Amino acid sequence: MVSDEYTGDVQVGAGPDVRELPHLRITKVAVDQKMSNNCYLLTCRTTGKQVLIDAAAEPETLLPLIGDAGLTAVVTTHQHWDHHRALEAVVAATDAQVVSGEPDAAAITEQTGVPVTRTVGDGDTVVVGECTLEVIAVAGHTPGSIALVYRDPEGHPHLFTGDSLFPGGVGNTFGDAAAFAQLVDQVETKLFGTLPDETWFYPGHGNDSTLGAERASIPQWRERGW
């Protein structure tokens, strides 16, 4: 069962929110007052193995959360600067594998100085102890943006979307009509088209939502063009 106390409403400086699933713990924390990025620490409750999604900023916040258990991997959802500012410090402290979508890997390394040690695409998996995340490539916000889905064997799926999907719309494509069309098409077909309404999703900024709460709005997103 999902912990009833979790809301996903986190504020910078106010500490994390924790969701306890039967096999996986999800710890959400917001970092950096200006950008308010979400970082997600995933912990296998059986083995204690951990993976961090987006070492966005504030290693002084992230490293105490990670603790002595360390990390097996840091997954960077996409190449934008605000999602990997703490990558160098976190990897130096944990010796974690660095994972990203293949088309964004070179840019992440160029911006951070940290080699991407594993590139992933559609159908690849990232293991968190005895739990498995499935990679879904969702291009448009950046060429190599990825989402990750954990299919809870005792509940609904949990989807980590980076900046590709938020409550109220898809990610910013900066006025590029072709990129917007690519992003909204891939979000509709690869996320909404393959996952059920009860899927809870966790974006790179702000509050969470479910696919069911957003599904009916997709035609409106297409019409407005952002």
Rosetta silent file (secondary structure, phi, psi, omega in degrees, C-alpha in Angstrom):
SEQUENCE: MVSDEYTGDVQVGAGPDVRELPHLRITKVAVDQKMSNNCYLLTCRTTGKQVLIDAAAEPETLLPLIGDAGLTAVVTTHQHWDHHRALEAVVAATDAQVVSGEPDAAAITEQTGVPVTRTVGDGDTVVVGECTLEVIAVAGHTPGSIALVYRDPEGHPHLFTGDSLFPGGVGNTFGDAAAFAQLVDQVETKLFGTLPDETWFYPGHGNDSTLGAERASIPQWRERGW
SCORE:     score description
SCORE:     0.000 S_00000001
   1 L     0.000  148.866  176.230    0.000    0.000    0.000 S_00000001
   2 L   -80.623  138.615  176.616    1.068    3.588   -0.621 S_00000001
   3 L   -60.005  129.794 -178.398    1.692    5.688    2.457 S_00000001
   4 L   -70.199  -20.105 -173.367   -1.314    7.986    3.024 S_00000001
   5 L   -78.696  -20.084 -175.107    0.885   10.801    4.332 S_00000001
   6 L   -71.826  132.893  175.275    2.712   11.456    1.040 S_00000001
   7 L  -120.389  -27.393 -174.742    1.534   14.471   -0.957 S_00000001
   8 L    81.897    3.391  178.506    4.553   15.332   -3.114 S_00000001
   9 L   -89.769   99.851 -178.617    4.235   18.995   -2.091 S_00000001
  10 L  -120.545  149.459  179.058    7.794   19.952   -1.175 S_00000001
  11 L  -124.421  146.541  178.741    9.409   23.339   -0.693 S_00000001
  12 L   -59.548  129.064  178.259   13.069   24.310   -0.903 S_00000001
  13 L    85.767   -3.974 -175.043   14.578   24.232    2.571 S_00000001
  14 L  -103.185    5.556  178.014   11.580   22.488    4.127 S_00000001
  15 L    89.803  172.471 -174.842   12.849   18.910    3.969 S_00000001
  16 L   -86.985  167.328  167.250   11.756   15.879    1.968 S_00000001
  17 E  -116.914  138.544 -172.106    8.471   14.033    1.534 S_00000001
  18 E  -122.012  130.294  174.652    8.692   10.242    1.698 S_00000001
  19 E  -112.340  124.753  179.973    6.465    7.637    0.079 S_00000001
  20 E  -102.584  107.614  171.537    6.763    4.073    1.374 S_00000001
  21 L   -93.635  167.697 -177.887    5.795    1.434   -1.179 S_00000001
  22 L   -56.266  -36.630 -175.378    5.979   -2.267   -0.328 S_00000001
  23 L  -118.872  -12.792 -172.688    9.359   -2.700   -2.017 S_00000001
  24 E  -136.201  136.386  172.257   10.570    0.835   -2.808 S_00000001
  25 E  -103.871  131.772  177.702   10.947    4.057   -0.833 S_00000001
  26 E  -113.281  117.620  178.608   10.619    7.317   -2.789 S_00000001
  27 E  -112.120  116.557 -178.670   12.141   10.406   -1.147 S_00000001
  28 E  -105.775  131.426  177.428   11.327   13.675   -2.901 S_00000001
  29 E  -139.210  144.199  176.796   13.202   16.864   -2.070 S_00000001
  30 E  -101.101  138.198 -179.022   13.243   20.324   -3.666 S_00000001
  31 E  -131.753  153.756  176.547   16.555   22.163   -4.108 S_00000001
  32 L    71.131  110.976 -174.522   17.685   25.639   -5.203 S_00000001
  33 L   -59.436  -37.284 -176.317   15.424   28.548   -4.285 S_00000001
  34 L   -73.365  -47.975 -173.218   15.441   30.035   -7.787 S_00000001
  35 L   -94.460  -23.830 -179.200   14.793   26.925   -9.880 S_00000001
  36 L    46.790   62.135  176.796   13.063   24.690   -7.291 S_00000001
  37 E   -80.992  145.999  171.592   14.168   21.418   -8.854 S_00000001
  38 E   -93.939  136.188  171.461   12.867   18.090   -7.610 S_00000001
  39 E  -120.262  143.771 -176.368   15.339   15.307   -6.823 S_00000001
  40 E  -126.174  117.332  174.824   14.175   11.754   -6.131 S_00000001
  41 E   -97.847  119.949 -179.434   16.104    9.270   -4.015 S_00000001
  42 E  -106.789  129.008 -175.293   14.848    5.729   -4.617 S_00000001
  43 E  -127.110  124.467  172.774   15.712    3.075   -2.033 S_00000001
  44 E   -70.655  123.376 -174.780   15.097   -0.668   -2.293 S_00000001
  45 L   -75.952  -14.469  177.934   13.525   -1.587    1.014 S_00000001
  46 L   -87.792  -46.685 -173.598   14.935   -5.123    0.900 S_00000001
  47 L  -101.248  -20.001 -174.711   18.562   -4.470    0.002 S_00000001
  48 L    81.498   -1.346  178.025   19.040   -0.798    0.869 S_00000001
  49 L   -65.475  147.304 -173.165   20.483   -0.087   -2.595 S_00000001
  50 E  -134.192  147.765  172.705   19.778    3.437   -3.836 S_00000001
  51 E  -132.113  138.597  176.523   19.464    5.418   -7.079 S_00000001
  52 E  -107.125  130.911  173.108   19.145    9.206   -7.345 S_00000001
  53 E  -100.154  113.063  178.873   17.127   10.806  -10.134 S_00000001
  54 L    68.332   99.632  170.395   18.626   14.237  -10.964 S_00000001
  55 L   -84.100   74.034 -164.941   21.445   15.540   -8.791 S_00000001
  56 L   -72.642  -41.372 -177.173   20.077   18.975   -9.531 S_00000001
  57 L  -173.278  174.254  172.835   21.773   21.167   -6.903 S_00000001
  58 L    56.574   66.799  174.032   22.721   21.439   -3.234 S_00000001
  59 H   -57.186  -26.722  178.311   24.958   18.454   -2.506 S_00000001
  60 H   -67.177  -19.988  172.829   24.789   19.604    1.106 S_00000001
  61 H   -90.099  -42.260 -173.678   21.083   18.655    0.987 S_00000001
  62 H   -72.775  -43.294 -173.321   21.387   15.511   -1.129 S_00000001
  63 H   -64.580  -39.831  174.727   24.346   13.789    0.502 S_00000001
  64 H   -63.788  -32.783  175.459   22.835   13.616    4.019 S_00000001
  65 H   -65.552  -42.536 -179.760   19.683   12.094    2.472 S_00000001
  66 H   -64.432  -44.357  174.472   21.776    9.514    0.641 S_00000001
  67 H    67.552 -162.162 -175.353   23.666    8.735    3.832 S_00000001
  68 H   -70.487  -16.704 -179.365   26.045    5.850    4.413 S_00000001
  69 H   -68.309  -21.432  178.254   24.098    3.537    2.069 S_00000001
  70 L    69.620 -167.251 -178.105   25.573    5.391   -0.916 S_00000001
  71 L  -134.126  142.850  168.926   24.311    5.193   -4.487 S_00000001
  72 L   -87.696  -28.577 -178.357   24.582    2.666   -7.253 S_00000001
  73 E  -157.292  151.209  165.226   23.621    5.245   -9.898 S_00000001
  74 E  -113.824  121.949  176.486   22.631    8.836  -10.575 S_00000001
  75 E   -99.203  124.259  175.602   20.157    9.139  -13.446 S_00000001
  76 E  -101.805  117.422 -172.068   20.103   12.535  -15.180 S_00000001
  77 L   -68.833  -27.183  177.324   16.760   12.937  -16.944 S_00000001
  78 L  -168.108  175.059 -166.689   18.086   15.452  -19.482 S_00000001
  79 L   -81.434   -8.482 -172.893   20.935   17.793  -20.325 S_00000001
  80 L   -64.357  141.410 -169.211   19.640   21.132  -18.991 S_00000001
  81 H   -55.051  -33.833 -173.808   22.014   22.800  -16.542 S_00000001
  82 H   -75.974   -4.314 -178.842   19.592   23.013  -13.638 S_00000001
  83 H  -103.402    2.548 -177.675   19.271   19.216  -13.421 S_00000001
  84 L  -144.561   23.818 -177.021   22.913   18.305  -12.871 S_00000001
  85 L   -68.848  -24.163  178.261   24.655   21.047  -10.882 S_00000001
  86 L   -99.102    5.717 -174.066   25.361   18.671   -7.972 S_00000001
  87 H   -60.436  -47.010 -177.445   26.356   15.735  -10.187 S_00000001
  88 H   -59.277  -46.510 -177.578   30.104   16.189   -9.789 S_00000001
  89 H   -67.793  -40.537 -178.519   29.943   16.427   -5.991 S_00000001
  90 H   -67.777  -42.473  179.292   27.492   13.540   -5.587 S_00000001
  91 H   -67.172  -39.575  178.332   29.469   11.214   -7.847 S_00000001
  92 H   -60.940  -36.037 -177.361   32.727   12.155   -6.128 S_00000001
  93 H   -81.772  -23.832 -171.693   31.200   11.268   -2.753 S_00000001
  94 H  -119.254  -15.440 -175.300   29.460    8.051   -3.816 S_00000001
  95 L    58.158   33.675 -177.642   31.331    6.717   -6.875 S_00000001
  96 L   -74.357  151.345  169.441   27.917    6.151   -8.446 S_00000001
  97 E   -65.416  145.272  179.332   27.390    5.149  -12.057 S_00000001
  98 E  -109.257  122.285 -172.948   26.187    8.078  -14.191 S_00000001
  99 E  -120.957  137.391  173.657   23.204    7.281  -16.424 S_00000001
 100 E  -156.090  168.292  170.366   21.496    9.416  -19.086 S_00000001
 101 E   -63.698  140.687 -173.494   19.721    9.224  -22.406 S_00000001
 102 H   -57.103  -44.500 -177.064   22.244    8.642  -25.175 S_00000001
 103 H   -66.495  -17.481 -179.321   21.523   11.827  -27.210 S_00000001
 104 H  -100.369   -6.002 -169.524   22.107   14.047  -24.139 S_00000001
 105 H   -62.260  -46.122 -177.035   25.173   12.290  -22.742 S_00000001
 106 H   -62.498  -40.069  179.787   27.878   14.361  -24.448 S_00000001
 107 H   -66.591  -39.237  178.528   26.249   17.637  -23.395 S_00000001
 108 H   -62.488  -45.101  178.799   25.945   16.484  -19.780 S_00000001
 109 H   -64.700  -41.354  179.104   29.627   15.548  -19.685 S_00000001
 110 H   -62.112  -40.649 -176.634   30.635   18.814  -21.359 S_00000001
 111 H   -77.346  -30.576 -173.512   28.636   20.884  -18.870 S_00000001
 112 H  -107.611  -20.411 -172.419   29.596   18.978  -15.715 S_00000001
 113 L    76.849    7.477 -177.396   32.982   17.449  -16.451 S_00000001
 114 L  -105.799  122.142  177.893   31.521   14.104  -15.316 S_00000001
 115 L   -65.042  136.297  169.436   31.647   11.183  -17.768 S_00000001
 116 L   -79.189  118.829 -173.998   28.333    9.463  -18.437 S_00000001
 117 L   -90.323  -15.090  176.942   29.177    5.856  -17.737 S_00000001
 118 E  -148.606  124.707  174.246   25.995    4.333  -19.158 S_00000001
 119 E  -101.369  145.683 -175.253   23.668    5.613  -21.866 S_00000001
 120 E  -132.941  161.482  176.432   20.113    4.309  -22.088 S_00000001
 121 L  -149.431 -167.669 -177.793   17.124    4.360  -24.405 S_00000001
 122 L   -50.572  130.344  174.491   13.701    2.800  -24.846 S_00000001
 123 L    87.750  -11.822  175.406   13.350   -0.546  -23.130 S_00000001
 124 L   -72.788  165.843 -179.410   16.517   -0.335  -21.064 S_00000001
 125 E  -130.900  153.015  172.941   16.288   -0.761  -17.316 S_00000001
 126 E  -122.739  124.035 -174.312   17.889    0.769  -14.238 S_00000001
 127 E   -93.144  134.418  172.829   18.021   -1.526  -11.230 S_00000001
 128 E  -119.319   88.105 -174.635   17.403   -0.312   -7.666 S_00000001
 129 L    60.078 -117.914  179.003   18.291   -3.362   -5.626 S_00000001
 130 L   -92.668    4.779  178.838   15.433   -5.792   -6.236 S_00000001
 131 E  -105.110  155.285 -176.312   13.307   -3.123   -7.970 S_00000001
 132 E  -129.836  132.993  172.013   13.467   -2.192  -11.654 S_00000001
 133 E  -103.887  132.835  176.062   12.907    1.098  -13.474 S_00000001
 134 E   -97.801  135.054 -178.408   12.033    0.952  -17.164 S_00000001
 135 E   -87.397  133.776  172.633   13.422    3.686  -19.412 S_00000001
 136 E  -124.947  115.696  177.745   11.118    5.547  -21.804 S_00000001
 137 E   -77.049  127.961 -177.997   12.830    7.941  -24.208 S_00000001
 138 L  -132.842   91.422 -176.665   10.726   11.099  -24.644 S_00000001
 139 L   -80.570  156.162  176.095   12.341   13.556  -27.059 S_00000001
 140 L   136.986  -55.795  174.195   11.273   17.158  -27.523 S_00000001
 141 L   -65.782  -45.768  164.259   12.230   19.039  -24.369 S_00000001
 142 L  -140.356  164.038 -178.769   15.744   17.870  -25.210 S_00000001
 143 L   -62.698  -31.536 -174.266   16.795   15.196  -27.726 S_00000001
 144 L  -111.352   21.868  178.776   17.804   12.735  -25.020 S_00000001
 145 L   -61.088  142.353  176.852   15.184   13.308  -22.321 S_00000001
 146 E  -131.044  151.517  168.263   14.097   10.157  -20.522 S_00000001
 147 E  -115.469  158.979  179.356   11.299    9.114  -18.201 S_00000001
 148 E  -133.243  134.722 -178.705   11.461    6.129  -15.865 S_00000001
 149 E  -119.791  133.402  172.235    8.592    3.954  -14.719 S_00000001
 150 E  -108.377  117.613 -179.558    8.452    1.671  -11.688 S_00000001
 151 E   -93.291   95.191 -178.212    5.669   -0.852  -12.002 S_00000001
 152 L   -62.309  119.228 -178.243    4.764   -1.582   -8.393 S_00000001
 153 L   -66.189  -13.640 -179.503    3.773   -5.284   -8.269 S_00000001
 154 L  -118.157   17.675 -178.383    1.330   -4.472   -5.472 S_00000001
 155 L  -168.100 -155.343 -177.202   -0.062   -1.177   -6.749 S_00000001
 156 L   -88.390  164.835  177.246   -0.108    1.338   -9.581 S_00000001
 157 E   -68.616  155.725  176.391    2.869    2.486  -11.683 S_00000001
 158 E  -125.443  124.778 -169.166    5.098    5.360  -10.593 S_00000001
 159 E  -122.320  125.273  179.048    6.520    7.512  -13.396 S_00000001
 160 E  -104.456  114.365 -164.771    9.429    9.964  -13.150 S_00000001
 161 E  -105.319   -0.973 -175.652    9.066   12.433  -16.025 S_00000001
 162 E    56.352 -133.986  177.969   11.892   14.955  -15.692 S_00000001
 163 L  -104.300   21.449 -179.994   10.804   18.094  -17.562 S_00000001
 164 L   -86.741  -28.284 -178.603    8.805   16.248  -20.233 S_00000001
 165 E  -144.918  132.138  176.926    5.454   16.192  -18.414 S_00000001
 166 E  -129.484  163.554  166.238    3.989   18.367  -15.665 S_00000001
 167 L   -58.211  121.432  178.768    0.538   18.866  -14.183 S_00000001
 168 L    97.303   -1.164  176.593   -1.087   21.081  -16.793 S_00000001
 169 E   158.927  176.259  176.615    1.109   20.365  -19.793 S_00000001
 170 E   -85.109  174.359 -177.852    4.265   19.102  -21.419 S_00000001
 171 L   -69.121  168.716 -178.617    7.688   20.623  -20.923 S_00000001
 172 L   -69.430  131.360  173.355    8.935   23.845  -22.459 S_00000001
 173 L  -115.670   14.225  165.478   10.039   23.622  -26.086 S_00000001
 174 L    57.352   38.701  176.256   11.079   27.290  -26.241 S_00000001
 175 L    80.457    3.997 -179.355    8.877   28.266  -29.163 S_00000001
 176 L   -87.877  106.087 -174.664   10.071   25.434  -31.416 S_00000001
 177 H   -63.532  -38.444 -179.778    6.889   24.123  -33.054 S_00000001
 178 H   -67.173  -40.461  178.462    8.522   20.950  -34.338 S_00000001
 179 H   -66.287  -39.072  177.224    9.953   20.128  -30.913 S_00000001
 180 H   -62.787  -45.236  179.548    6.569   20.741  -29.310 S_00000001
 181 H   -61.241  -41.506  178.155    4.855   18.443  -31.800 S_00000001
 182 H   -62.869  -45.798 -176.866    7.476   15.767  -31.161 S_00000001
 183 H   -66.300  -48.693 -176.835    7.158   16.095  -27.381 S_00000001
 184 H   -67.352  -34.640  175.940    3.371   16.092  -27.169 S_00000001
 185 H   -62.885  -46.395 -176.998    3.190   13.169  -29.631 S_00000001
 186 H   -71.492  -37.762  175.529    5.659   11.110  -27.625 S_00000001
 187 H   -61.783  -42.720 -178.835    4.108   11.980  -24.285 S_00000001
 188 H   -68.319  -44.518 -174.330    0.683   10.981  -25.593 S_00000001
 189 H   -81.583  -40.743 -171.087    1.747    7.746  -27.260 S_00000001
 190 H   -91.733  -23.528  177.623    4.573    6.529  -25.017 S_00000001
 191 H  -104.658  -67.477 -179.453    3.302    7.659  -21.607 S_00000001
 192 H   -62.729  -31.648 -176.337   -0.470    8.131  -21.752 S_00000001
 193 L   -78.367  -13.402 -176.176   -0.774    5.455  -24.430 S_00000001
 194 L  -121.238  -11.327 -175.137    0.963    2.719  -22.452 S_00000001
 195 L  -120.811  149.936 -175.377    0.245    3.479  -18.795 S_00000001
 196 L   -78.803  165.671 -177.978   -3.045    3.493  -16.852 S_00000001
 197 L   -57.801  -32.724 -176.066   -4.848    6.491  -15.415 S_00000001
 198 L   -76.967   -1.829  176.690   -3.822    5.645  -11.858 S_00000001
 199 L   -59.265  123.395  177.535   -0.136    6.098  -12.754 S_00000001
 200 E   -91.040  128.804  179.622    1.313    8.684  -10.385 S_00000001
 201 E  -118.109  149.049 -171.563    3.929   10.890  -12.000 S_00000001
 202 E  -121.226  106.791 -175.446    6.755   12.854  -10.450 S_00000001
 203 E   -88.467  174.856 -178.299    8.047   15.833  -12.487 S_00000001
 204 L   -75.806  -15.269  176.382   11.322   17.737  -12.397 S_00000001
 205 E  -145.437  147.793  169.757    9.728   20.802  -10.772 S_00000001
 206 L    77.656 -162.392 -173.269    6.590   21.372   -8.707 S_00000001
 207 L   -80.310  162.848  177.148    3.820   19.075   -7.592 S_00000001
 208 L   -83.816  174.035  172.486    2.975   15.562   -8.735 S_00000001
 209 E  -158.266 -173.095  173.022   -0.166   14.403  -10.534 S_00000001
 210 E  -120.017  156.325  177.160   -1.675   11.304  -12.121 S_00000001
 211 H   -62.284  -35.462  179.445   -2.066   10.501  -15.800 S_00000001
 212 H   -62.371  -35.972  179.935   -5.809   10.222  -15.273 S_00000001
 213 H   -69.760  -23.087 -174.623   -6.006   13.778  -13.970 S_00000001
 214 H  -106.041  -18.838 -168.379   -4.226   15.116  -17.069 S_00000001
 215 H   -56.480  -44.333 -175.475   -5.372   12.843  -19.903 S_00000001
 216 H   -66.820  -16.239 -176.809   -8.470   14.810  -20.953 S_00000001
 217 H   -87.704   -7.257 -175.310   -6.398   17.990  -21.328 S_00000001
 218 H   -56.924  -43.490  177.239   -4.075   16.718  -24.068 S_00000001
 219 H   -59.599  -34.900  177.506   -6.210   18.181  -26.919 S_00000001
 220 H   -67.209  -39.386  177.550   -6.092   21.570  -25.178 S_00000001
 221 H   -62.204  -41.884  179.955   -2.312   21.357  -24.898 S_00000001
 222 H   -63.095  -42.557 -176.518   -2.080   20.628  -28.613 S_00000001
 223 H   -65.691  -40.835 -177.689   -4.372   23.526  -29.477 S_00000001
 224 H   -78.410  -22.049  173.983   -2.494   26.107  -27.420 S_00000001
 225 L    82.937   18.110  175.065    0.868   24.860  -28.721 S_00000001
 226 L  -158.143    0.000    0.000    2.744   24.645  -25.430 S_00000001
